[in-house]
Amino acid sequence: MLQPAEIKQRFSQVQQVVNQAESVCQSDQSIPSEIRDCIHKLADETGRAQSVMQSNQESDIIECIDNLEAIGDEAKRVCRSAQPSPQVASMVMRVHDELSDFKHKLH
């Protein structure tokens, strides 16, 4: 298990990546709606996860990151079928990879 300071740092990185992805979605209207929906869902969930991260409750944090990673998996699946631009595909993979790496370090 990561130390509390490491968890906060990793979560901050996740927030940055998700915020960047959300900004791209807002500025690029050509992004398929399915991908846009996944990124929006991730942004909403990371907002809610903020309070969980503050709690320092290990089981709640793990559950929260597992849920975020599942949404990241969904975004990756959607990305494969929707075939967006290379920039958008890269953005989705970056979000997914960040969440997946965080999850694996928590377990």
C-alpha positions in Angstrom: 0.0 0.0 0.0 1.2 3.5 -0.8 1.8 5.9 2.0 -0.8 8.7 2.5 1.4 11.4 0.9 2.1 9.1 -2.1 -1.7 8.5 -2.5 -2.4 12.2 -2.5 0.4 12.8 -5.0 -0.8 10.0 -7.3 -4.4 11.2 -7.0 -3.3 14.8 -7.9 -1.7 13.4 -11.1 -4.9 11.5 -11.9 -6.9 14.8 -11.5 -4.5 16.7 -13.7 -4.7 14.1 -16.5 -8.5 13.9 -16.2 -8.8 17.7 -16.2 -6.6 17.9 -19.3 -8.8 15.3 -21.0 -11.9 17.2 -20.1 -10.5 20.4 -21.5 -9.7 18.6 -24.8 -13.2 17.3 -24.9 -14.7 20.8 -24.4 -12.5 22.3 -27.1 -12.7 19.6 -29.7 -16.3 19.0 -30.9 -15.2 16.2 -33.2 -14.6 13.8 -30.3 -17.2 11.0 -30.4 -19.9 11.5 -27.8 -19.2 8.1 -26.2 -15.7 9.1 -25.4 -16.8 12.6 -24.2 -19.3 10.9 -21.9 -16.7 8.6 -20.3 -14.3 11.6 -19.8 -17.1 13.6 -18.2 -18.0 10.7 -16.0 -14.4 10.4 -14.9 -14.2 14.2 -14.2 -17.4 13.9 -12.0 -16.1 10.9 -10.2 -12.7 12.4 -9.5 -14.5 15.4 -8.0 -16.4 13.1 -5.7 -13.2 11.1 -4.9 -11.5 14.1 -3.5 -13.3 13.7 -0.2 -12.5 10.0 -0.1 -8.9 10.8 -0.6 -9.0 13.2 2.4 -10.5 10.5 4.6 -7.4 8.3 4.6 -9.6 5.2 4.8 -7.7 2.6 2.9 -10.6 0.4 1.8 -12.6 3.5 0.6 -9.6 4.8 -1.3 -9.1 1.4 -3.0 -12.7 1.1 -3.9 -12.8 4.6 -5.3 -9.7 4.1 -7.4 -11.0 0.7 -8.6 -14.2 2.5 -9.7 -12.3 5.2 -11.5 -10.1 2.6 -13.2 -13.2 0.8 -14.4 -14.5 4.0 -16.1 -11.0 4.4 -17.6 -11.3 0.8 -19.0 -14.7 1.7 -20.4 -13.2 4.8 -22.1 -10.4 2.7 -23.6 -13.0 0.2 -25.0 -15.1 3.0 -26.4 -12.0 4.5 -27.9 -11.1 1.3 -29.7 -14.5 1.1 -31.3 -15.1 4.8 -32.0 -11.6 5.3 -33.6 -11.1 8.9 -32.8 -8.1 11.1 -33.9 -4.7 9.9 -32.7 -4.6 12.9 -30.3 -7.8 11.8 -28.6 -6.8 8.2 -28.6 -3.5 9.1 -26.9 -5.4 11.2 -24.3 -7.7 8.4 -23.4 -4.8 6.0 -23.1 -3.0 8.4 -20.9 -6.0 8.7 -18.6 -6.4 4.9 -18.6 -2.7 4.2 -17.9 -2.5 6.7 -15.1 -5.6 5.1 -13.4 -4.4 1.6 -14.0 -1.0 2.2 -12.6 -2.4 3.9 -9.5 -4.8 1.0 -9.0 -2.0 -1.6 -9.2 0.2 0.3 -6.8 -2.7 0.4 -4.3 -3.2 -3.4 -4.4 
